[in-house]
């Protein structure tokens, strides 16, 4: 993404996580592509949009982690991609099983480390924007917020344990 803005609810004091369970994040990419990511309740996971991408030809959304795809124009979902030139890949039966199978076979996993790094970075960007309460600009080459020391300082945090002194 090139920009991100969002809001998030306060994390309850008794939460086992520091991630808000209510959020509304907006990302803008080059060429007019945008992504809107927002929370849904477990009850609504199947019936409401979980993630939606907007582009010059309309939008594509999916409900839930492995839910139903939908599009502003159903023809978008019928687009055929050439496996040799497309960045699209088939989803394995389970990514955990795929990971173990690839350890055994030596083949590449479906979800490559770089892809997961970019996914994690994108999500962290959204929560940092929500924490700060303002929109942020991102340099994807430097992987840093543009002219924003406060936001960049939140990209890392002090380790919760002194690993140098840890004995294993």
N, C-alpha and C positions, 0 to 999 in steps of 0.2 A: 504493500500500500504506500501511497504518497502522503495521505492525510488520514487522521483518525479522530473521532470525537465520540463521546458517550457519557452515559450516566450509569450508576450502579447503586444498589441499596447498601445500607450499612450491613456489615457482617455481624450476626448476633454474638454476644459475649461468650455464649456456651457452644459456639460452633467448633467443630473439629478441623475446619478449614479456614484459610484466610481469603478464600475466593467468594465473592458475592454470589448468591444464588438468584438474584434478580438484577438484570442488566439490559442495556439497550445500546449497542455499539454500531457506529457507521464508519465504513472505510471507503476511501476513494483511491482508485488505481488509475494508471495511464489509460488513454484512449476512451475515457468516459465510463469505464467499468466501475461499479460500486457494489459494496456488499453491506447488508444490514443483518446483524446478528443480535438476537434477543432471546431472553429466557422464556421457557414455557414450563408449566407445571407438569408433573408426571402424568396427571390425568389428561392433559391436553397434548401430550407429546405426539400422539398419533393424528390428532385432528387439526393442529395448528402448524404454521410454518416454523421450522426450526432454523433454517438458513435460506437466504434468498440472494442471488446474484443478479444485478441489473447490467445490461449492456445495450449496445446500439440497436439490437434487433428485438429487445424485450427482456424478460426475466425468466430465470429458472430457479425453482425452489425444491427443497426436500423436507419432508416431515420426519423427525426422529433420526437416529443414527443410521439406520438402514431402511428408512421409510420410503414412501411413495414420492416419485418425482412429479413435478407439475411445471407448466410453463405458460407464459402469456399467450404463446402461439404453439399449439400441440405439434406443429411441424418441426419445431426446434428439437423436440425429443426424438424425432425420427431421423435426424441427421446421421449419416453413416461416416465413420472415420476410418482412414487407412491406418492400420496398426503400425506400418513402417514409418509414417510421418507424423503421427499423432502423439501428443503427450498423455493421452488418456490410457488407462490401463484397467484390466479387469480387477474387480474386487475379489480377494480370496475368500474362501468360505469363512474363515476367522483369521484375523491378522495375527493372533497369538499362535495359532497352529502353523501359520505360514512362517513365522519367525523361527519356531523350533525346527520345522522341516528344512529351512534354509541353513540353519546351523549344521544339521546333519549332512545336507547335500553340498554345501559350499556355494549355492546359488545366491543371487541377490534377493533380498526381501522385497515384497511389493512396495512397502513404505520405506523409502531410502532415508538415511540419516539427514541429508540436506533438506528433503521435503518436510520431515517432521520438525527440523529446526525452524524452518520458515513458518510452519503452522504455529509452533509455540511462540515465536517472536510476534506474530500477528496478534495472537490472543493477549500476550503481555502488553503490547502496545495499547490495546483497547482498555485494559484495566488500569493502566497508568494514566491514560487520558481521563477516564472516569474518576480515578482517585484525585487527580489535580483539578478536575472540574472545568477543563478547557480542551479545545481542539489542539492537535499537535501535527507538525509536519515531519516527515520521515525521509531520510536519505537511504534508499535500499542498497546502495553500493557500500557505504560506510557502516550500514546497520546502526544508525544513530539518529536521534532527533536533531533537527536543524535549529541551531542557535537556542538551545534550551538545556542548560546545565542541570536544572532541577529534574526535568524528565529523564535525562540521561543518567542521573545519579540513581534513579529507581530501576535501572536495567539490571543492576546487580545488588546484592545485599550481603552483609557480613554473614559468614557461616555461623550456624547456630551451635556449632561444636568446634573446639580447637583440634582440628584433624592432625596437626603436626605433633601433638602430644598424645594422640590416641595410640593405644597398644592393642594389637590384634593377636 
